[in-house]
Every structure is written in structure tokens, then in C-alpha cells.
Amino acid sequence: MRRRVVVLRSDAGPAVGLGHLQRTLGLGVALRERGCSCVVRAPETGDVRRRVESLGLRFDAATAPWTGEEALALDRLAPDALVVDSYEALEDDLSLLQREGRPLVLIDDLARFPLPGDLVVNGSVRAADLPYGRLAPAARSLLGIEYLLLHPELWDVTARTPAEQVENVLVTCGGSAASVGPLQRLLRAIEGASSAFQLAIAAPAGVAAALAPFLRTSRRKVTVISPQSTVREAAITADLAVASAGGTSRELLRLGVPTLALVTAENQRAGAVGLSRLGVIELFESIDEAEAGLGRALDALAASYEERRRLAESGPRLIDGQGCRRVAGVVLELLG
């Protein structure tokens, strides 16, 4: 029997980071588990090809930004189903991808416009609050944290028990070039904490280079983690984390790392506020708020083992890591 071909089209690059790609890779591996042949099409920038091929998925290089030729390029790959995770593709672009008998799956965050897909996936805790009622009558939606798409390394992990003392704090503001400003301001705020801990900074190569002045003057021991490291590798010794409130914060929750999260982009806000209201993260809704209170918040959390244990247990309880497998099962239903 011929294997079904699923093409997954993702944004990636210095301007947008790797969040879209991470979700796409997770779903691709879950579909491969179900017997599909998967092709990931994304801009060939940084180590995107390596990340795709290291998981045994086929890579196809896309142009960036999205152009009117993209529908033809995707057709040439002869997919039985098409998955798109892109902020660049607008309603008209997505409409051009519709084909009779070929499911179109859209991974979405914002419900910016009526989505012309057969299946819409949004793994945010507040996804159901968005206007997805504008979908086509026959379309399906998978909304909520149980459909959160995570990298395969996070599916079946066992969360660590918090250490009695906070010795290592992980700091990351995501994988885009725009993270350099917020990251520098966060690091200055962290210097105001009186607790004695080391810092591990996870940042893209270009951003890490801009941290040299901080590295020379910080009173703490500071390690800059390789840009090729995964979140799991970066968090392996973390007792606490300070992170942007996007996909990385969800990955840290899955790993059971108590996290102070910062909204660094407007598309993070609704989901981050939802997680804060559930009590699974401590949230700063602006960089100004973080500069004013992050040092005190770190000291308070470092001083309270009970609160760190509560946060460490609540994250994996909320995020079980099985979202990709759930979504893959529905995609296979659509394929028939």
C-alpha cells in the first residue's frame, strides 16, 4: 500500500524564530509514526535543514517571504494532505492551497481572518476564546492545551523534582533576532536579585554576540548555551527559568521547570495570561514590569521550595506532551 505523503509548510528565520518549525517537526514525526511520508518545506536559514533531517524527515527549501508561487511549489510535492504553520500566508494565499480530496490543516494562533482549512489547530489554553466560528461549516477545529504541538523530545519526558536550593537559572527570550533588546534588559534586571545563582543564557548566535558587555561585567558565573541546543538540553540543570511567554515557556512547563515568563510579542499575551490565571507561571506583561520586579520575584521564588515544587508539578500536569499524537490521529481520519 502506498504511503500517504504529508507536506508541512512552516515559517522559520531570524525574524520569526523557530517556534513554527518546532510545532511542524513535532506533527511531522507523529504523522510518520502513523505511517505517513512527511516533507517539511521551510526557508533554508540557519540550521533549519539540520533540525528537519535529524528527525528523519525530508526537507524541501522554500523561499521567504511567502510568494504567489508557493501553491504551485507545494503541488509539485504531490501531497495527500497539506499542513501550514505560517503568519506570512494570508487568507487568499491559503485559499489557493485548497484541493478537492486533499485535507488542508492550518496551525494557527490568532484567528486573524476566516481560515479556509479542513482542520484548524490551536494549542493555546485560551484558543476557544478566539473567533473560530468563522470556519467553513464542514471544517473541524482542535482548540486547547491538549493539542499543544511540542518537539518529540518533550513527548515522554519525566519532570525533575526541584532541588532544595536554586543554583542555576536559565534565561531565554526565544530564537528571533528581535530578542536581543528584551534579553539585555532582562539580564540587567536579574542582576538586581540578591540570591546567589549561576546563569545559563540560551540565545541565537547573533543575539549571543551582543551580550559581550554583560558577560564582562556580571558578578555571576554566566554560560552561553550553544544556539543548536534544544530546550530540553538547555534546561537539564535549570532550577528556575526566565523566558519569553511564547512556545519556549510551554516547553519549560512540560519539563517541570518553574518559570517566570515575559510577554515579548503581542501574539503571546492571551495564552500567557491564561497560563498565569491557572497558576502555572509567574507572568510579567511588559519589559518595564519585568525590569521593576524580576529581581524580587526571583529572590522570592528561590526562597520558597514549596512554591517551586508547586510550579514544577503543575506544568507537566497541565501539558502532557501528547498534542502532536492527538492531532496526527485526526489528520489520518481526514485522509480516510
C-alpha positions as CSV (number, residue, x, y, z in Angstrom):
1,M,0.0,0.0,0.0
2,R,1.3,3.4,-0.9
3,R,2.4,5.6,2.0
4,R,0.4,8.8,2.3
5,V,2.5,11.9,1.7
6,V,2.0,14.9,4.0
7,V,3.8,18.2,3.3
8,L,4.2,20.5,6.2
9,R,4.9,24.2,5.3
10,S,6.5,26.3,8.1
11,D,7.8,29.8,8.7
12,A,11.4,30.0,10.0
13,G,14.2,32.5,10.2
14,P,15.8,35.3,12.1
15,A,12.7,37.5,12.1
16,V,10.3,34.8,13.3
17,G,12.5,32.3,15.2
18,L,11.9,28.6,15.3
19,G,8.6,28.3,17.1
20,H,6.6,27.5,13.9
21,L,9.2,25.0,12.8
22,Q,9.2,23.2,16.2
23,R,5.5,22.6,16.0
24,T,5.7,21.4,12.5
25,L,8.5,19.0,13.3
26,G,6.5,17.5,16.1
27,L,3.5,16.9,14.0
28,G,5.6,15.5,11.2
29,V,7.2,12.9,13.4
30,A,3.8,12.0,14.9
31,L,2.4,11.5,11.3
32,R,5.4,9.4,10.4
33,E,4.6,7.2,13.4
34,R,1.2,6.6,11.8
35,G,2.9,5.5,8.5
36,C,2.9,8.8,6.5
37,S,5.9,10.0,4.5
38,C,6.5,13.6,5.6
39,V,8.2,16.5,3.8
40,V,8.9,19.7,5.7
41,R,9.1,22.8,3.5
42,A,10.6,25.9,5.1
43,P,13.1,28.6,4.3
44,E,16.6,27.3,4.4
45,T,18.1,29.5,7.0
46,G,20.4,28.8,10.0
47,D,20.3,25.2,10.9
48,V,16.7,24.6,9.8
49,R,17.7,21.8,7.4
50,R,19.7,20.0,10.1
51,R,16.8,20.2,12.5
52,V,14.5,18.7,10.0
53,E,16.8,15.9,8.7
54,S,18.0,15.0,12.2
55,L,14.5,13.7,12.9
56,G,14.4,11.6,9.7
57,L,12.1,14.0,7.8
58,R,12.7,15.1,4.3
59,F,13.5,18.8,3.8
60,D,12.4,21.0,0.9
61,A,13.7,24.6,0.7
62,A,11.1,27.4,0.4
63,T,11.5,31.0,-0.5
64,A,11.0,33.6,2.1
65,P,8.7,35.5,2.4
66,W,5.7,33.6,1.1
67,T,5.1,34.3,-2.6
68,G,2.3,33.7,-5.1
69,E,4.2,30.8,-6.5
70,E,4.0,28.8,-3.2
71,A,0.8,26.9,-4.1
72,L,2.5,25.6,-7.3
73,A,5.6,24.6,-5.4
74,L,3.6,22.7,-2.9
75,D,1.6,21.0,-5.6
76,R,4.8,19.7,-7.2
77,L,5.5,17.8,-4.0
78,A,2.2,15.8,-4.6
79,P,0.9,15.8,-1.1
80,D,-2.1,13.8,0.0
81,A,-2.5,16.3,2.9
82,L,-1.0,19.7,3.5
83,V,-0.2,21.3,6.8
84,V,0.6,25.1,7.0
85,D,2.1,26.9,10.0
86,S,2.7,30.5,8.8
87,Y,1.9,34.1,9.7
88,E,3.0,35.1,6.2
89,A,0.2,33.2,4.4
90,L,-2.9,35.3,4.3
91,E,-6.5,34.3,3.6
92,D,-6.1,34.5,-0.2
93,D,-2.8,32.5,-0.1
94,L,-4.4,29.8,1.9
95,S,-7.4,29.6,-0.4
96,L,-5.1,28.8,-3.3
97,L,-4.0,25.7,-1.4
98,Q,-7.4,24.1,-1.3
99,R,-7.8,21.0,-3.5
100,E,-10.7,18.6,-3.7
101,G,-9.9,15.5,-1.6
102,R,-6.7,16.9,-0.1
103,P,-7.1,17.9,3.5
104,L,-5.7,21.3,4.4
105,V,-4.6,21.6,8.0
106,L,-3.8,25.0,9.5
107,I,-1.8,25.5,12.7
108,D,-3.0,28.9,14.0
109,D,-2.6,31.3,16.9
110,L,-4.7,34.3,16.3
111,A,-7.8,33.7,14.2
112,R,-6.9,36.9,12.2
113,F,-9.4,36.0,9.4
114,P,-11.7,33.2,8.4
115,L,-9.4,30.3,7.8
116,P,-10.2,28.2,4.7
117,G,-9.0,24.9,6.0
118,D,-10.4,21.5,6.7
119,L,-8.8,21.4,10.2
120,V,-7.6,24.2,12.4
121,V,-5.3,23.5,15.3
122,N,-4.6,26.0,18.1
123,G,-2.9,24.6,21.3
124,S,-3.3,27.7,23.4
125,V,-5.0,27.4,26.7
126,R,-7.4,30.2,25.6
127,A,-7.8,29.1,22.0
128,A,-11.6,28.6,22.4
129,D,-12.0,32.3,23.2
130,L,-10.9,33.3,19.6
131,P,-13.5,33.7,16.7
132,Y,-13.1,30.3,15.1
133,G,-16.8,30.2,14.5
134,R,-16.0,31.8,11.1
135,L,-14.7,28.4,9.8
136,A,-16.4,26.7,6.9
137,P,-19.4,24.6,8.0
138,A,-17.6,21.2,7.4
139,A,-14.3,22.3,9.0
140,R,-13.1,20.9,12.3
141,S,-11.1,22.6,15.0
142,L,-8.9,21.3,17.7
143,L,-8.6,24.0,20.3
144,G,-6.9,23.9,23.7
145,I,-3.8,22.9,25.6
146,E,-4.3,19.2,24.9
147,Y,-3.5,19.9,21.3
148,L,-0.2,21.8,22.0
149,L,2.3,20.7,19.4
150,L,5.7,20.1,21.0
151,H,9.0,18.8,19.8
152,P,9.3,15.0,20.0
153,E,12.0,15.2,22.7
154,L,9.3,16.5,25.1
155,W,6.6,13.9,24.5
156,D,7.5,11.3,27.0
157,V,9.8,13.0,29.5
158,T,9.8,12.7,33.2
159,A,9.9,16.0,35.0
160,R,12.6,16.6,37.6
161,T,12.0,17.1,41.2
162,P,13.1,20.6,42.2
163,A,16.4,21.0,44.0
164,E,16.3,22.3,47.6
165,Q,18.5,25.2,46.6
166,V,18.4,27.4,43.4
167,E,21.8,27.2,41.9
168,N,21.1,27.6,38.1
169,V,18.8,29.9,36.3
170,L,18.1,29.6,32.6
171,V,17.3,32.8,30.6
172,T,15.9,32.8,27.1
173,C,13.9,35.2,25.0
174,G,13.3,33.0,22.0
175,G,15.0,32.4,18.7
176,S,14.4,35.6,16.8
177,A,16.8,38.4,16.2
178,A,14.4,40.8,17.9
179,S,15.0,39.1,21.2
180,V,18.3,41.0,21.8
181,G,16.8,44.1,23.3
182,P,14.4,42.4,25.8
183,L,17.2,39.9,26.7
184,Q,19.7,42.6,27.6
185,R,17.1,44.4,29.8
186,L,16.1,41.1,31.5
187,L,19.7,40.4,32.3
188,R,20.1,43.8,33.9
189,A,17.0,43.2,36.0
190,I,18.3,39.8,37.1
191,E,21.5,41.4,38.4
192,G,19.3,43.0,41.0
193,A,18.4,39.7,42.6
194,S,20.3,39.1,45.8
195,S,20.2,35.3,45.6
196,A,23.4,33.5,44.7
197,F,22.9,31.6,41.4
198,Q,24.6,31.0,38.1
199,L,23.1,32.0,34.8
200,A,22.8,30.0,31.6
201,I,21.7,32.1,28.6
202,A,20.1,30.4,25.6
203,A,20.1,32.8,22.6
204,P,20.6,32.7,18.8
205,A,24.2,33.2,17.6
206,G,23.7,36.9,16.5
207,V,22.0,37.7,19.8
208,A,24.6,35.9,21.9
209,A,27.3,38.1,20.3
210,A,25.6,41.2,21.6
211,L,25.8,40.1,25.2
212,A,29.6,40.5,25.5
213,P,29.3,43.7,27.7
214,F,27.1,41.9,30.1
215,L,29.3,38.8,30.2
216,R,32.3,41.0,31.1
217,T,30.7,42.9,33.9
218,S,28.2,40.4,35.5
219,R,29.0,39.4,39.1
220,R,27.7,35.9,38.4
221,K,29.1,32.9,36.6
222,V,27.4,33.0,33.2
223,T,27.3,30.3,30.5
224,V,26.1,31.0,27.0
225,I,24.4,27.9,25.6
226,S,25.0,26.8,22.0
227,P,22.3,28.0,19.6
228,Q,22.0,24.4,18.4
229,S,21.0,23.1,21.8
230,T,17.3,22.1,22.3
231,V,15.2,23.4,25.1
232,R,15.5,20.1,26.9
233,E,19.3,20.2,26.7
234,A,19.3,23.9,27.9
235,A,17.0,23.2,30.8
236,I,18.7,20.0,32.1
237,T,20.3,21.7,35.1
238,A,17.9,24.7,35.4
239,D,16.3,25.2,38.9
240,L,14.4,28.2,37.6
241,A,13.8,29.8,34.2
242,V,13.1,33.3,32.9
243,A,11.7,33.0,29.4
244,S,9.6,34.8,26.8
245,A,5.9,33.8,27.1
246,G,5.7,32.0,23.7
247,G,6.4,28.4,22.8
248,T,9.6,28.2,25.0
249,S,7.6,28.8,28.2
250,R,5.3,25.9,27.3
251,E,8.3,23.6,26.7
252,L,9.7,24.6,30.1
253,L,6.3,23.9,31.8
254,R,6.3,20.4,30.2
255,L,9.8,19.8,31.7
256,G,8.6,20.9,35.1
257,V,10.9,24.0,35.3
258,P,9.4,26.8,37.5
259,T,9.2,29.7,35.1
260,L,8.9,33.4,35.2
261,A,7.5,34.5,31.8
262,L,7.7,37.8,29.9
263,V,5.4,38.9,27.1
264,T,7.8,39.9,24.3
265,A,5.3,39.9,21.4
266,E,1.6,40.7,21.3
267,N,0.6,37.2,20.0
268,Q,1.9,35.7,23.2
269,R,-0.3,37.7,25.5
270,A,-3.7,35.9,25.6
271,G,-2.2,32.5,26.1
272,A,0.3,33.7,28.7
273,V,-2.4,35.4,30.7
274,G,-4.4,32.2,30.6
275,L,-1.5,30.2,31.9
276,S,-0.9,32.8,34.6
277,R,-4.6,32.6,35.7
278,L,-4.2,28.9,36.0
279,G,-1.2,29.5,38.3
280,V,1.4,27.6,36.3
281,I,3.7,30.5,35.5
282,E,4.5,33.8,37.1
283,L,3.9,36.5,34.4
284,F,5.3,39.9,33.5
285,E,3.2,41.5,30.8
286,S,5.8,44.1,29.7
287,I,9.5,44.5,29.8
288,D,9.1,47.6,32.0
289,E,7.2,45.5,34.6
290,A,9.9,42.9,34.4
291,E,12.7,45.4,34.9
292,A,10.9,46.7,38.0
293,G,10.1,43.4,39.6
294,L,12.0,40.5,38.2
295,G,14.9,40.6,40.8
296,R,12.4,40.5,43.7
297,A,10.4,37.7,42.0
298,L,13.5,35.6,41.6
299,D,14.5,36.1,45.2
300,A,11.0,35.1,46.4
301,L,10.9,32.0,44.3
302,A,14.4,31.0,45.2
303,A,13.5,31.3,48.9
304,S,10.3,29.2,48.6
305,Y,10.9,25.5,47.9
306,E,7.1,24.8,48.3
307,E,6.2,27.3,45.6
308,R,8.9,26.0,43.2
309,R,7.6,22.4,43.8
310,R,4.0,23.5,43.2
311,L,5.0,25.1,39.9
312,A,7.2,22.2,38.9
313,E,4.3,19.8,39.4
314,S,1.6,21.9,37.8
315,G,3.3,22.4,34.5
316,P,3.5,18.7,33.4
317,R,0.1,18.1,34.9
318,L,-1.4,20.7,32.5
319,I,0.8,19.8,29.5
320,D,1.1,16.1,28.9
321,G,3.1,16.3,25.7
322,Q,0.8,14.2,23.6
323,G,-0.7,17.0,21.5
324,C,1.1,16.0,18.3
325,R,-0.1,12.4,18.5
326,R,-3.7,13.6,19.1
327,V,-3.6,15.9,16.1
328,A,-1.9,13.3,13.9
329,G,-4.8,10.9,14.6
330,V,-7.3,13.4,13.4
331,V,-5.3,14.1,10.2
332,L,-5.3,10.4,9.5
333,E,-9.1,10.4,9.9
334,L,-9.4,13.2,7.3
335,L,-7.1,11.2,4.9
336,G,-9.6,8.3,5.3
